[in-house]
């Protein structure tokens, strides 16, 4: 059981994010920000984020939706039909209280409902507008629909680079590209918020599945750009460096040897398999060139040797030499049973009413401002009344006028007053009254910096 009063707030406490995302990429970025402490309000259409159907699409009949839970925990859900005047007005009022607007809706659709970057940034210069697209903002395919398997996996070249000659391309796992681009999305939001502290202005920040995919295989792409060469896909039976390869132990469990530096790591492997003669001068395997030329033969010998013992026994042998680098090839159940995964903080307890649910943790720990999930994913529209009531309360609070502030500090530039209005809206959304004295202090501090 988790005591929700002890749930950490995180480094983004006090930051409000309005997310209008669908499926995975946008919601996953919002999920990261929520886990890190932001108040993330998820705008959904009356039919809900289509990712709410993942449980059914995966063929499950359980009462929860694991992929949706991972990307949407700790958020508040508000149902607004932004294709109507009433829904659009409410959305605009809600965004006016936010530090960040996050979306992965296609730009043309956003423009049709008046939630495009030019409109929102024109209304609030302090807003950080974060947009995740499939293919970017320019070019013939900029507004083309995209899932990560198309833009990230296929078009960015990853699938081809992982395809053995004569074989079909492998399939990516669910949400691989989306979760990768979500990390970039969360990072660009945080960077833009830091930039706003220095300039007082928000900005449009964008990323795309296509560019994220290209960056993922940046090692290959930059070699091709600068040398004009492609790096061949390694084949296990003929790896030029047999000490950088995977093998199968006698119990059928696979493991990977990571002997990248031949001079450093080859002796450890030769000793581990009890063939010190392989290190003797003049032996075919004693030099990197010899091992390269005899790779198929050497790998076949290693296959025979490793098949003689179960992996647990080989693990004891490997552990005896600190220069022997290796890793088991874990299945999901192996990973969840791996004590190092637990020690590294791989799982987290998510508060769920009076109890908690075990889920995957985000891959970041904040040691000075601990962060973590505050609740499981919301039901569709669970917080609509609550959030709209906050807006009504915000409008009811006394609001200092421009004249009141100027009476104390003199004429305000337009950007100064816009900054004051943003502070009023943001604080009012939390039910906090902003006085003219406080705004005077803010303006004076800004002018002195």
C-alpha positions in Angstrom: 0.0 0.0 0.0 1.2 3.5 -0.9 0.6 6.5 1.3 -0.3 9.1 -1.3 0.6 11.9 1.0 4.3 10.8 0.6 4.2 10.8 -3.2 7.1 13.0 -4.4 6.3 16.2 -6.4 9.3 16.3 -8.7 11.3 19.1 -10.4 8.3 20.2 -12.6 6.0 20.8 -9.7 4.1 24.1 -10.4 4.3 23.7 -14.2 1.0 23.2 -15.9 0.9 21.2 -19.2 -2.2 21.0 -21.4 -1.9 18.0 -23.6 -4.0 17.2 -26.6 -2.4 14.0 -27.7 -3.5 10.7 -29.3 -2.2 7.2 -29.3 1.4 7.1 -27.9 3.9 9.8 -28.9 2.2 12.9 -27.5 0.7 11.2 -24.5 4.0 9.5 -23.6 5.8 12.8 -23.6 3.0 14.2 -21.4 3.3 11.1 -19.2 7.0 11.7 -18.6 6.3 15.4 -17.6 3.5 14.2 -15.3 5.8 11.7 -13.6 8.3 14.5 -13.2 5.8 16.6 -11.3 3.9 18.7 -13.8 0.1 19.1 -13.6 -0.8 17.5 -17.0 -4.4 18.1 -18.1 -5.3 15.8 -21.0 -7.9 17.2 -23.4 -9.9 14.3 -25.0 -12.7 14.3 -27.5 -16.0 12.8 -26.4 -15.0 9.5 -27.8 -11.7 9.6 -25.9 -8.1 9.1 -26.9 -8.1 6.1 -29.3 -5.3 4.6 -27.2 -8.0 3.8 -24.6 -8.8 0.9 -27.0 -5.3 -0.7 -26.7 -6.6 -3.3 -24.3 -9.2 -4.5 -26.7 -6.9 -4.2 -29.7 -4.3 -6.5 -28.0 -7.0 -9.1 -27.5 -7.2 -8.7 -23.7 -10.4 -8.9 -21.6 -8.8 -7.5 -18.5 -10.2 -4.5 -16.6 -7.1 -2.4 -17.3 -5.1 -1.1 -20.2 -1.3 -1.5 -19.6 0.0 0.6 -22.6 -2.5 3.5 -21.8 -1.6 3.3 -18.1 2.1 3.8 -18.8 1.6 6.9 -20.8 -1.3 8.6 -19.0 -0.8 8.0 -15.3 -0.8 11.1 -13.0 -2.8 13.1 -15.5 -6.2 14.7 -15.3 -8.7 14.0 -18.1 -11.0 16.7 -19.5 -13.5 16.0 -22.3 -13.9 18.9 -24.7 -15.2 18.8 -28.3 -12.9 21.4 -29.8 -14.7 21.3 -33.1 -17.5 23.2 -31.4 -17.4 26.9 -30.4 -18.1 26.0 -26.8 -15.4 23.3 -26.6 -12.9 25.5 -28.4 -13.5 28.4 -26.1 -13.1 26.2 -23.0 -9.9 24.8 -24.5 -8.5 28.2 -25.1 -9.3 29.3 -21.6 -7.6 26.2 -20.2 -4.5 26.7 -22.4 -4.3 30.4 -21.2 -3.6 29.0 -17.7 -0.8 26.7 -18.9 3.0 26.9 -19.2 3.0 24.3 -22.0 0.7 23.1 -24.7 1.7 19.6 -25.9 0.2 17.9 -28.9 0.9 15.3 -31.7 -2.2 16.2 -33.7 -1.4 17.0 -37.3 -0.8 20.7 -37.9 -3.6 21.1 -40.5 -6.1 19.7 -38.0 -4.9 22.1 -35.3 -5.2 25.1 -37.6 -8.8 24.1 -38.5 -9.8 24.4 -34.8 -7.8 27.4 -34.0 -5.2 25.7 -31.9 -2.2 26.1 -34.2 1.1 27.6 -33.0 0.6 31.1 -34.6 -2.8 31.5 -32.8 -1.8 30.3 -29.4 1.6 32.0 -29.3 0.0 35.2 -30.5 -2.3 35.1 -27.5 0.4 34.2 -25.0 4.1 34.8 -25.7 5.1 32.9 -22.6 3.6 29.7 -23.8 5.8 26.8 -24.7 4.1 25.1 -27.7 5.4 21.5 -28.1 4.5 19.7 -31.3 5.5 16.1 -32.2 4.9 15.3 -35.9 5.5 12.4 -38.2 7.6 14.1 -40.8 8.3 17.7 -39.7 6.6 21.0 -40.5 7.9 21.5 -44.1 8.1 19.4 -47.2 5.6 17.5 -49.4 4.7 15.0 -46.7 4.6 17.4 -43.7 0.9 16.8 -43.0 0.9 13.1 -43.9 -0.5 10.7 -41.3 2.2 8.7 -39.6 2.6 5.9 -37.0 6.1 5.2 -35.7 6.4 2.0 -37.7 6.2 4.1 -40.9 8.0 7.3 -40.1 10.5 6.1 -37.5 11.1 2.4 -38.3 10.7 2.2 -42.0 11.3 5.6 -43.6 14.2 6.6 -41.3 16.1 3.5 -42.4 16.1 1.5 -39.1 14.2 -1.5 -40.5 16.5 -1.8 -43.5 19.7 -1.5 -41.4 18.5 -4.4 -39.2 17.5 -6.7 -42.2 19.9 -9.5 -43.1 20.6 -10.0 -46.8 17.8 -12.0 -48.4 15.6 -11.8 -45.3 12.4 -9.8 -44.6 12.6 -6.7 -42.5 12.0 -7.3 -38.8 9.0 -5.8 -37.0 9.5 -3.2 -34.3 7.9 -3.7 -30.9 4.9 -1.6 -30.0 5.5 2.0 -29.4 9.3 1.8 -29.8 9.6 4.9 -31.9 6.9 6.7 -30.0 8.5 6.3 -26.7 11.9 7.3 -28.1 10.5 10.5 -29.6 8.6 11.1 -26.4 11.8 11.4 -24.5 13.0 14.0 -27.0 9.6 15.8 -26.6 9.9 16.0 -22.8 13.5 17.2 -23.1 12.6 20.0 -25.6 9.8 21.1 -23.3 12.2 21.3 -20.3 14.8 23.2 -22.4 12.2 25.7 -23.6 11.1 26.3 -20.1 14.7 27.0 -19.1 15.0 29.4 -22.1 11.8 31.2 -21.0 13.4 31.9 -17.6 16.1 33.8 -19.4 14.0 35.6 -22.1 10.6 35.8 -20.6 9.2 34.3 -23.8 8.0 30.8 -24.7 8.4 29.4 -28.2 7.4 26.7 -30.6 9.5 23.5 -30.2 9.1 20.6 -32.5 10.4 17.1 -33.2 9.4 14.3 -35.6 9.4 10.6 -35.7 11.4 10.7 -38.9 14.2 12.7 -37.4 14.1 10.7 -34.2 14.6 7.6 -36.2 17.5 9.1 -38.1 19.2 10.1 -34.9 18.6 6.6 -33.5 20.8 5.2 -36.3 23.1 8.3 -36.3 26.2 6.2 -35.9 25.4 4.6 -39.3 24.2 7.8 -41.0 27.1 10.0 -40.1 29.5 7.3 -41.3 27.7 7.3 -44.6 27.6 11.1 -44.7 31.3 11.5 -44.0 32.9 8.4 -45.5 30.3 7.3 -48.1 30.2 3.8 -46.6 27.6 1.6 -45.1 28.4 -0.5 -42.1 27.4 -4.1 -42.8 24.9 -5.9 -40.6 26.8 -8.4 -38.5 26.0 -12.1 -38.9 26.5 -14.3 -35.8 28.2 -17.2 -37.6 30.8 -14.9 -39.3 31.4 -12.0 -37.0 34.8 -10.5 -37.7 35.4 -10.1 -34.0 34.2 -13.4 -32.4 34.6 -11.8 -29.0 31.8 -9.4 -29.9 29.1 -11.9 -30.4 26.3 -13.9 -28.8 26.4 -17.6 -27.9 24.1 -20.2 -26.4 24.9 -22.0 -23.2 24.2 -25.7 -22.6 20.7 -25.0 -21.1 19.6 -23.0 -24.2 20.1 -19.6 -22.6 21.7 -17.0 -24.8 24.3 -14.5 -23.8 26.3 -11.7 -25.4 30.1 -11.3 -25.0 31.2 -7.7 -25.3 34.9 -7.9 -26.2 35.1 -4.7 -28.2 38.9 -4.1 -27.6 40.7 -7.2 -28.8 44.0 -6.4 -26.9 42.1 -6.0 -23.7 39.3 -8.5 -23.9 40.5 -11.4 -26.0 42.8 -12.8 -23.3 39.9 -12.9 -20.9 37.8 -14.9 -23.3 40.6 -17.4 -24.1 41.2 -18.0 -20.5 37.5 -18.4 -19.7 37.2 -21.2 -22.2 40.5 -22.8 -21.0 42.4 -22.3 -24.3 45.5 -20.3 -23.2 47.3 -21.5 -26.3 45.1 -19.2 -28.4 47.1 -16.4 -26.9 50.5 -17.8 -27.9 52.5 -15.9 -30.5 52.1 -17.5 -33.9 48.7 -19.0 -33.2 46.0 -18.3 -35.8 43.8 -16.7 -33.1 46.5 -14.6 -31.3 46.0 -11.5 -33.5 42.8 -9.5 -34.5 43.6 -10.3 -38.2 43.9 -14.0 -37.5 40.6 -14.1 -35.6 39.0 -12.1 -38.4 40.2 -14.5 -41.1 39.3 -17.6 -39.1 36.1 -16.1 -37.6 33.7 -18.9 -38.8 36.0 -21.6 -37.5 36.6 -19.9 -34.2 32.9 -19.1 -33.6 32.0 -22.8 -34.3 34.6 -23.9 -31.7 33.2 -21.4 -29.1 29.7 -22.7 -29.8 30.8 -26.2 -29.0 32.6 -25.1 -25.8 29.7 -22.9 -24.5 27.2 -25.8 -25.1 29.0 -27.9 -22.4 27.7 -25.9 -19.4 24.6 -24.1 -18.3 24.7 -20.3 -18.3 24.7 -20.2 -14.4 28.1 -22.0 -14.5 29.5 -19.8 -17.2 28.4 -16.8 -15.2 30.6 -17.9 -12.4 33.5 -18.3 -14.7 33.0 -14.9 -16.3 32.7 -13.2 -12.9 36.1 -14.3 -12.0 37.7 -12.0 -14.5 36.8 -8.3 -14.3 38.0 -7.8 -17.9 35.4 -10.2 -19.2 32.4 -8.1 -20.3 29.1 -9.9 -21.0 25.4 -9.8 -20.5 22.6 -12.4 -20.6 20.0 -12.0 -23.4 17.0 -11.5 -21.2 13.4 -12.4 -21.9 10.8 -10.2 -20.3 10.4 -12.6 -17.4 14.2 -12.6 -17.0 14.3 -8.8 -16.9 11.6 -8.7 -14.2 13.5 -11.2 -12.1 16.8 -9.4 -12.6 17.9 -8.0 -9.2 20.0 -5.3 -11.0 16.9 -4.1 -12.8 15.1 -3.7 -9.5 18.1 -2.0 -7.9 18.4 0.4 -10.8 14.8 1.6 -10.1 13.2 -0.1 -13.1 9.8 -0.5 -11.5 7.6 1.9 -9.5 4.6 1.7 -7.3 1.8 3.8 -8.7 -0.9 4.9 -6.2 -4.2 3.4 -7.0 -6.8 4.4 -4.4 -6.0 2.8 -1.1 -3.4 0.5 -2.7 -0.8 0.6 -5.5 0.0 -0.9 -8.8 3.5 -2.0 -10.0 4.5 -0.4 -13.3 7.5 0.5 -15.4 9.3 3.6 -14.1 10.4 6.4 -16.4 14.2 6.1 -17.0 15.2 9.1 -15.0 15.8 9.7 -11.3 15.9 13.1 -9.7 18.0 12.8 -6.6 17.5 16.3 -5.3 13.8 16.7 -6.2 12.4 13.1 -6.2 9.7 12.5 -8.7 7.2 9.7 -9.3 3.7 8.8 -10.4 0.8 10.3 -8.3 -2.1 8.2 -9.6 -3.1 5.7 -12.2 -4.5 6.9 -15.6 -7.8 8.8 -15.3 -11.1 7.6 -16.6 -12.4 9.5 -19.7 -13.5 13.0 -18.6 -12.9 12.1 -14.9 -11.7 15.7 -14.1 -13.8 17.7 -16.5 -16.0 19.3 -13.8 -13.1 19.8 -11.5 -10.9 21.6 -14.1 -13.8 23.7 -15.5 -14.7 24.7 -11.9 -11.1 25.9 -11.5 -11.4 28.0 -14.5 -14.6 29.6 -13.2 -12.9 30.2 -9.9 -10.0 31.8 -11.7 -12.3 34.2 -13.4 -13.9 35.1 -10.1 -10.7 36.2 -8.4 -9.9 39.9 -8.3 -7.5 40.8 -11.1 -5.1 43.8 -10.8 -5.3 46.2 -13.8 -2.6 47.6 -16.0 -3.3 51.0 -14.7 -2.7 49.9 -11.1 0.7 48.5 -12.0 1.7 51.5 -14.2 0.8 53.8 -11.3 3.7 52.3 -9.4 6.3 51.5 -12.1 5.4 53.9 -14.9 4.4 52.8 -18.5 4.6 49.1 -19.3 5.9 47.8 -22.6 3.4 45.4 -24.2 5.6 42.4 -23.5 5.8 43.4 -19.8 2.0 43.5 -19.5 1.7 40.3 -21.4 4.0 38.7 -18.9 1.9 40.1 -16.1 -1.3 38.7 -17.6 0.3 35.3 -18.0 1.2 35.3 -14.3 -2.3 36.3 -13.3 -3.9 33.5 -15.4 -1.4 30.8 -14.2 -1.8 31.6 -10.6 -5.6 32.1 -10.8 -5.8 28.6 -12.3 -4.5 27.4 -9.0 -6.9 29.5 -7.0 -4.2 32.0 -6.1 -4.9 35.7 -6.1 -2.2 37.9 -7.7 -1.9 41.5 -6.3 -0.7 44.6 -8.1 2.1 44.8 -5.6 3.4 41.4 -6.6 3.3 42.4 -10.3 5.2 45.5 -9.5 7.9 43.5 -7.8 8.1 41.1 -10.8 8.4 44.0 -13.2 11.0 45.7 -11.1 13.1 42.6 -10.8 12.9 42.0 -14.6 14.0 45.5 -15.3 17.0 45.2 -13.0 18.2 41.9 -14.5 
